[in-house]
Amino acid sequence: IVNVLKLLWRYGLNPLRMYMWVEDILDKFMRIYRYQTHDYTFSSNERLLHALGGNDFTRMLNQTIDEAMQKASFSHKFINEVVCPTMRDNYGSANDRSFLVGAVSLAGAESGLWSVKGGNKLVCTGLIYASKAEVISGTVLSIEPKTRPRSTGDPVNLYQVTYNTTAGVTGDTYDIVVIAAPLNSKIANITFKNFNPPVPEFSSPYHQTIVTFVHGRLNTSFFGYRDPSAFRFGAIFTTENPKLFINSLGVVSPVEKKGEGGKLPTQLAVWKVFSREALTKEQLGLLFSSYDSVKVKKWLAYPHYSPPEKCPPIVLHDKLYYLNGIEWAASAMEMSAIAAKNAALLAYHRWYGNAEMIDQEDLYEKLKTEL
């Protein structure tokens, strides 16, 4: 109750307004599941966004979350002290990200999120198992269109996919190819041979995220608590300040222990630290009074956002599809899943000529009327 009163005193009704604001965006965004349940699909990410929320959603790519929230009359203090730290934790930077990226980030800051026991990576392995797909462990090197003559009728168009495996360079031909990795030379350096017209280049950079897992005791005095027993926080978020060398810091707990009480920070715990640069020994010494293990992971996690954004195409060539363009709208595991199903439906309907299931307008009203 005291925290709620403090929140009201400092930010007024901004927290409640933000919750309602994000919920309205999410309600519209959730329409995609209904569309996909009825097998509707979209040939571009912009058309997909427009089907969810009209021009308001497509405009989300052209303004920052800061601009959108100021226009909606949220206070500067609330944006800088609540929205900015959330953005720094989820997307490595503050309020210069696009409106939709910010909305996804704020949705991820609310309660009611789900985790998978054993790690969210099990979603991927579970989907591969459920699909009964044949998995070839290798790195794709190139894709090239091929034409195979037939004894009767028109020749068939295929794609020659060349990949490198432990057994050496090999390949095979496929009717349909779906690329499910960012077409960035540092992530998936695929050569497109003899395409007419040529497949566009995607040289836009991806943002490097550095996460450091530390098993140790937090130096609470660094955060203003000389008495460790008075420090009861499981997470720390930061505002935009050039003197700060971390974006966020929080205790990592197994899924089955989420929400349990206890004084984790005063015991040995595993802490997850997000930062823009690798932490030095001196910085680790400032954050932790003692630690016995450190594990660092660097990866190109999401696009380097800079509104206005333009999403790469889904259809790169006839029967050649690209999932990761949706990341330029917002990057999250759920966004990738939506893009995957959209591409699968699009490939299916284009193969069978079901034009009435692609890029339909007013789907929300149409489905509401049908039911």
N, C-alpha and C positions, 0 to 999 in steps of 0.2 A: 504493500500500500504506500509506503514511504517513497519507493522508487517511482511509482506511478505519479504521485504528487510532484516529485522533483521533475519528472518528465514533462508534466503539464506546465509547471512553472517556467521551465527553460524553453520549451518548444511550442507551447500552446496545443492546438489541435492538429499540428502538422503530422505527428505520427499516425493518428487515426485517419487523417486525410490521405496520407501516403498509402496506408493499407487499402483503403477503398479505391484509390487511384490505380494501384497495381492490380487489385482484384478485377477491376473493370477490364484492364488490358488482358489479363489471363483468361477471363471468361470468353473474350472474343478469340483469343489464341487457341483455346481448347476446341474450337469448332473444327480444327483440322482433323481431330480424331473421328468426328462424326462423318466428315467428308470421306476420309479414307475407309471407314467402315462400310460406306456405300460405294467404294471403289472409284471415287472421283480423284482426278490427278491434275497436275499443272505443269506446263512446259517451261516455266521460268520461276525463279524465286520471287520476283516482283509480282507475278500473277497470283502466286500462292498467298503472299502477304495481303494483296488487294482483296482476295476472296475472304480473308479472315476479318479485316477491319476497314475495307475501303481505302480511300485516299489518306485517311489518318494513319493507317499502318505503313503505307509506302512512304509517306513523309517522314516516318521515324528514321529512315536511313539518312535523311538530309539535315538533321539537327542533333545537337548534343543533348545528353540527359540534363545538363546544367541549364541549357536554353529552354528545354521543355518544362522543367520544374519551375523555373522563374516565371515562365508564361502562365503556369498554373497557380502562381502566387504562393509558392512555398518560400519560406524565409531563407535568407542567405546563411544564417546561423545553422539552420537545420540541414541545408544542403552540404555545407562544409563539414559539419560535425557528425552527421549520420550517413548521408548518401556517399560522400567522398570516401570515408573509411571502408564502406562496403564495396565500392568499386575497386579500391586499392587491393582488397583481399581477393576478390573474384577475378578481376581483369588487369591487375598490376598497375593501374593508373587511376587518376581521379575522374573529374567530371567532363573530360573532353571526349569520352566515348559516345557512340550514337545513342539515341533515345531508346531503341529496341534493346541494345546491349545493356543499357542501364536498367531497363524494366526487367530483363531476365536476371540480372544481378540482384536487384531488390527482391524479386520473387524468391531467389535462393537464400535470402537472409531471413525469411519468415519461417515460422514453425511448420510442422507437418511434412517435412521432407523425409524421403526414404533412403535407406542404405541397404546393401546386400551383405549378409553375413559371409565373411570370407573375402570381401572386396568387390567393388563394382565391376571389376574386370570379368567377373563370373557371368555378367550379362552377355558379354561378347562370346565367350566359350559356350554358353548355354544356347545362344541363337545359332551358332555354327552347328552344334549337335542337333538342334531341333530341325534345322534345314536339310539335314542329311547331305550336306555339300561335301564334295571331294576337295580337300585342302591340299594345295601344293605349296610347300615351304620354299619360297624363293623370292628374288627381287626382280620385278618387271623392268626390263631394259628398254623395250620399244614396242610400238603398236603400228601395224601397217595394213591398209586395206588390200584385199586380194579378191580376184574374180575367178570363180571356178565354173567352167562350162558344164552344161547338162545336156544329155542326149535329147531331151525334149524340153521345149520352152526356153525362157530367158535364162541367162547365166545367174548364178547365185553369188551375192556379195558377202564376203566373210572378212574377219580380222585375224591377221597373224600376230599373235602375242609372243614375244621372245622374252625369256626370263632366265635368271641365273640361279642355279640350285647347287647343293653340295656335290652333285654329280657332274656339274658343268653347265654350260649355256645350252638351253634347249627351248622348245616352244610348241605351240599348237594353234589351231584355227578355231574361231568361235563365231557364232551368229551375232551375238550381242555382247558388248563389253561395258561394264560399269566400273568406273574408277572411284574408289572409296579411300582416297588419300590425297592430302593437299598437293596440288601441282606446283610445288615450290622446289627448286633445284636442291635445297638442303634437306628436303623431306622425301619427295618422290620424283626423282630425276628421270622422267620417262621421255623418250624421243618418239615423236610422231612422224613417221616416214611416208612420203608420197601422198599426202592428203591434199585434195583439191575441192574446195578452198582449204588452205592450211589451218590447222587447229591453232587458235589464238594462244599467245604466250601469257603466262600468269607469273609475273615477276614481283608481285606485291609481297612485301616482307611479312614474316610472322614474328610475333612478340616472344622473346625468350623469357621463360619463367624459371626461377631458381627456388627450389624448395630444399630446406635443410632439416633433417630429422635428428633431434638431439635427445639422448637419454641422459637426463641429469636433473639437477635442482636449479630452479630459476633464481636469479639474483634479484630478489624483490626490491632491494634498496635502489636499484637502477630505475625502478618504476615508482619510486617515492614511498616505499613501504619498508622502513628499517626493521620492523618486527614481522618476520615471515608469517606468523600465525594470523596477522591482520589481513593478509593477502588472500582473498577467496575467489579470485577470478580464474576461469578456465580458458579465457581468450582475451587477447589485447589487439585492438585495431588502431591504426594511426591515421592522422590527417595529413594533408599535403604539406610537407615541410622538408626542404632540401637537406636539413641537418640529420634527418632520420635515415637510418640505413636498413630498416625493415618495413615491410608493408603490413604484416600481421604476424601473430604468434598465438598458438593455441595447443591445448592438450589433445593428444590423439588417444581415443579409447576404442576398444572393441565394440562392435555394433550392439551386442547383447548387454553392454554396460552403459549405454547411452542413457543419460538422465539419472543415473545413480548419484546419490549424495556422496559426501566425503571431501577431504581436504587434499585433493590430488596435488595442487601446486606446492605444498609443504613436504611432499614425499618425492621419491624418485619417480619421474614420469617421462613419457615420450612427448616431446614438444615438436610441433611442425612450424617452421619459420619460413615465410615467403619474403623474398628480397629481390631487388633488381640486379644486384651483383653478388658474387660468392662472398660469404662471410669470412672475414679474416680471423686469425686466432685472437687478436685483440678484441674484436667485436663479440666473438663467442664468450670471451672472458667477462665482458661487460654484461651480457645477457644472463650468464649462468655462473653460479657460485662454484659449481663442480659438475662435471659430466664425464661419462665413461665411454660413450660412443657417438659418432657423428656420421651421418650418411647424407650425401648431397646428390640431388637429381636436377639436371638441366634439360629443358626441352622447349621446342618451339610450340607453344601451347595453343595459340589462337592468333588470328590476323592482327596486324598493327592497325588499329582502327583510327580513322581520321575522316569524319564526316565532311562533305557528303560521300556516301558509299555507293558503289555499284556492284551488284552481285555478279560473279561469273556465270555463264550460261549452264543450264542443266544438260542441254543437247549440244554436244561438241561436234557431232557428225551423225549421219544416219546410223542409228542403232549403237551409238557410242555416247554414254551418259556419264555425268560428273556429279557426285554427291556434295563435295565439300564447298561448293559455292555458297551454300546456305550459311556457312560460318561467317560470311561478311554481313549477314543480318544479325546473327548472334551465335556464339560458339558455346555449345554445351552438349553433353551426351544425348540429351533428349532431342536436340535439334538434329543431330546426326541420324537418330532413329527415324524421325519424321522424314528427313531427306531420303533415307534409304527406301522407305515404303513408297514415297512419292515416285521415286525413280523406277521401282519395280512395277508399279501400276502403269506408269507412263510407257515403259518398254512393252508391257503386255498389250495395252490398248493400241499403241502404234503398230505393233506386230499384226494384230487382228483387225485393224482398221476401225476401232470403236471411237470415232471422233466425238461422239456425243458425251463421252466420259472425260474429255480433256478440256480444260480451261472454260468451264461453264460459269456464267455470271449468275449472281443472285442465288447461289446455292443454299444459303442459310434460309431464305424465304421459301425456296422450292421444297427443301426437305421438311421444313416446318409445316407446310401446307399438306405434303404427302402423309404426314403422320397425324 
